[in-house]
Amino acid sequence: MRLSALGSLNPREKAVEKVAPAKKKRNSPQLLSVIKTMRISPYMQRITLTGDSLKNFPVGRGGAHIKVFFPLPHQQQPVLPTLGPSGVIWPPKEEKPITRTYSVRHYDPQLNQLTIDFVLHGEKSPASGWALNARVGDKIGIAGPGGPDPLLTPADWHIISGDMTALPAISAILEMLPEHAQGHVFIEVKNQAEKQILTTAAKGLKVHWLYSEHQPAGTTSLQLEAIQHVPKPVNASSISAWVAGENAAVIAIRDYLKEKYGLNKKSLYAVPYWRYGYDEEGYHAERHKVMDESY
């Protein structure tokens, strides 16, 4: 079922709601090489990576978060941290890579290729600037994947919501949903040029594209307002939700879903990816505080 205006990376895969659990053992950071780069919308760049160490990457983790390590300006490739007996061992400050968090768009074990979609917001951003200028053969590092497995708790009815930074994860989640899945999906992007083709087997899922237009990303309440207009399902015995994106939007939606549907942390995955006006270093501690809150 095609829901709206870039297709599934592997539409022939069988749709399932539960995926194989990820390995508990942490994988060491891996150095990967770019094998393909493609602009898929005005503000989204798709980078495909490979490397021998990628063969240990777990399957079925589309949408899961990964750490991405970028080289410093004087480096051809990043110097990666290593795993020691007591945790992560970082290189010295002058060699420490720039680190950002992204989502797995797709992993193909047959081709041994990992795809990551990057939101573009200028040359000055370390990640965005790297993605804009990436060429075949360039190298970055990754660690992970992490996060809950599955990302979306199985239920009779779902609410899935996020901004453009969450679109890669949302796309991956939809591809894994079964035919009987029902609910609503809310995706906030700048304008119609940022719409992508979403592929899912779920016949009872309705996608709502929301356009911020000239309002800066992270400053609107479009998602919350749209969710508030959705009637509560009559015959659903279980409800779950997945929400990601800008901090204020995620918290507002999370609090509304808790009150309206009585969801808790087992049925509601709400994670802020970023905060308006902050870079990842400045927001890191607050982000984890939000994620660690009990509800």
Number of C-alpha atoms within 10 A of each C-alpha: 13 13 18 15 12 13 15 18 16 12 13 7 10 11 17 14 19 16 15 11 13 18 11 7 6 12 18 16 20 21 22 22 20 20 18 16 20 14 15 16 16 12 17 22 19 20 23 20 25 23 16 11 14 20 15 11 21 18 15 23 28 28 28 23 20 18 17 22 26 24 23 16 10 9 11 12 19 20 21 24 19 14 14 10 6 6 8 12 12 15 13 10 7 8 15 17 24 16 17 16 15 24 26 22 26 25 24 17 15 7 9 16 21 22 22 22 24 24 22 20 13 14 13 9 12 16 23 19 14 19 23 21 10 19 15 13 13 16 21 23 22 22 20 18 22 17 14 14 17 20 21 26 20 17 17 16 21 24 21 23 28 28 28 22 23 23 27 26 25 28 23 24 24 26 24 24 23 17 16 13 19 21 22 17 22 23 21 27 21 20 14 13 13 17 21 18 12 20 23 23 21 21 16 12 22 14 15 17 19 18 20 17 12 8 10 10 17 18 13 16 14 16 23 18 11 14 19 13 8 11 7 12 15 6 8 13 9 15 21 23 28 22 25 26 24 23 20 17 23 26 19 13 22 25 14 16 20 15 11 11 14 13 20 16 16 11 19 24 21 23 22 21 21 22 22 13 8 10 12 14 10 12 16 14 10 13 17 12 9 15 14 11 8 7 12
